[in-house]
């Protein structure tokens, strides 16, 4: 007894004896759904990790603008008081945890590289954060460095989140 495959000339898929046909339309729908899930996961990460994390700082800034007699700070002074170092560290550690879970399932050199980069960012943020509460700090310098650390952490952890989401979507599509 021989099993044969029939492939239509239109490339719509294959029908196996005793099985169901999988069309390219089905595969395209699965890929589209996987892509939507990747972007949904990234959007949730952005909203919950970044925006909610910055909410107290943004709220304090808006409150100070609406309060008479509130001290007006320069942008860099505001950044120096925004606790961006701890925010950067929390973003990075969450992405490292997610990456480690993904790496346990399937190793990826690119994901390892991004994870190591994120760990380096976290170490620098941890070292630099100790001076952010010093009474002799130079507010502009602390503000600049903390904003840079935060933006690099957002980029690194966002990239890590996208890579993990894409890997999870690829695994789901392969099933």
C-alpha positions in Angstrom: 0.0 0.0 0.0 1.4 3.3 -1.1 0.6 6.8 0.2 0.6 9.5 -2.4 0.6 13.2 -2.1 -1.4 15.4 -4.4 -0.2 19.0 -4.9 -2.3 21.3 -7.0 -0.5 23.4 -9.5 -1.8 26.5 -7.8 0.3 25.8 -4.8 -2.7 25.5 -2.5 -1.2 22.7 -0.4 -1.1 18.9 -0.3 -3.7 16.3 0.4 -2.5 13.2 2.0 -4.3 9.9 1.8 -6.4 9.6 4.9 -5.6 13.2 6.0 -6.9 16.7 5.5 -5.6 19.2 3.1 -3.7 22.2 4.4 -4.0 25.1 2.0 -1.7 28.1 1.7 -4.7 30.2 2.7 -4.7 28.3 6.1 -0.9 28.8 6.4 -1.3 32.5 5.6 -4.0 32.9 8.2 -1.8 31.1 10.8 1.1 33.4 9.9 -1.1 36.5 10.1 -2.5 35.4 13.4 1.0 34.7 14.7 2.2 38.1 13.6 -0.7 39.8 15.3 0.1 37.9 18.5 3.7 39.1 18.4 2.6 42.7 18.1 -0.1 42.3 20.7 2.5 40.9 23.1 4.9 43.8 22.3 2.2 46.4 22.8 1.2 44.8 26.2 4.9 44.9 27.2 5.2 48.5 26.1 2.0 49.6 28.0 2.5 47.6 31.2 6.3 47.7 31.5 7.2 51.1 30.2 4.2 53.4 30.4 2.9 52.1 33.7 6.4 52.2 35.1 6.8 55.8 34.1 3.3 56.8 35.3 4.4 58.1 38.8 7.1 60.2 37.3 4.8 61.6 34.6 2.1 62.3 37.2 4.6 64.1 39.4 5.8 66.2 36.5 2.2 67.2 35.5 1.3 67.9 39.1 4.3 70.2 39.5 3.3 72.1 36.4 -0.2 72.7 37.8 0.9 73.7 41.3 1.6 77.4 42.1 5.0 77.9 43.6 6.3 74.5 42.5 10.0 74.6 41.6 10.5 74.5 37.9 13.3 72.2 36.9 15.2 71.8 33.6 14.6 68.7 31.6 17.8 67.1 32.8 17.1 67.9 36.4 13.7 66.3 36.0 15.3 63.2 34.5 17.7 63.0 37.4 14.8 62.8 39.8 12.8 60.4 37.7 14.3 57.2 39.1 15.2 56.1 35.5 18.0 53.9 36.7 15.7 51.6 38.7 13.2 51.6 35.9 16.0 50.6 33.4 17.1 47.8 35.8 13.5 46.5 36.2 12.9 46.5 32.4 16.2 44.6 31.8 15.7 42.0 34.5 12.2 41.2 33.2 13.5 40.7 29.7 16.4 38.6 30.9 14.0 36.3 32.7 11.9 36.0 29.6 14.9 35.3 27.4 16.2 32.6 29.8 12.8 30.9 29.6 13.0 31.0 25.8 16.6 29.9 25.7 15.8 26.8 27.8 13.4 25.7 25.0 15.6 26.6 22.1 19.0 28.2 22.0 19.5 31.3 19.8 22.8 33.1 19.4 21.1 36.4 18.7 19.0 36.1 21.8 22.0 35.2 23.9 23.8 38.3 22.5 20.8 40.6 23.3 20.5 39.0 26.8 24.2 39.6 27.6 23.8 43.2 26.3 20.9 43.7 28.6 22.8 42.3 31.6 25.6 44.8 30.8 23.1 47.6 30.8 21.7 46.5 34.1 25.2 46.4 35.7 26.0 49.9 34.5 22.6 51.2 35.7 23.1 49.6 39.1 26.6 51.1 39.4 25.5 54.6 38.3 22.3 54.6 40.4 24.3 54.8 43.6 25.3 58.4 42.8 21.8 59.5 41.8 20.8 60.1 45.4 24.1 61.8 46.4 23.6 65.3 47.7 26.7 66.5 45.6 25.4 65.0 42.4 25.4 67.1 39.2 21.8 66.9 38.3 22.3 67.5 34.6 24.9 64.7 34.3 22.8 62.3 36.3 19.7 63.2 34.2 21.6 62.7 30.9 23.1 59.4 32.0 19.9 58.0 33.5 17.9 58.9 30.4 20.5 57.2 28.2 20.5 54.1 30.4 16.7 54.0 30.4 16.4 54.4 26.6 19.1 51.7 25.9 17.2 49.5 28.4 13.9 50.1 26.6 15.5 49.3 23.3 17.3 46.2 24.6 14.3 44.8 26.5 12.0 45.6 23.7 14.2 43.8 21.2 14.3 40.8 23.6 10.6 40.8 24.0 10.1 40.9 20.2 12.6 38.1 19.7 10.9 35.9 22.4 7.4 36.6 21.0 8.5 35.7 17.5 10.2 32.5 18.7 7.0 31.6 20.6 4.8 32.4 17.6 7.1 30.2 15.3 6.8 27.3 17.8 3.1 27.7 17.9 2.8 27.9 14.1 5.0 24.8 13.7 2.6 22.7 15.8 
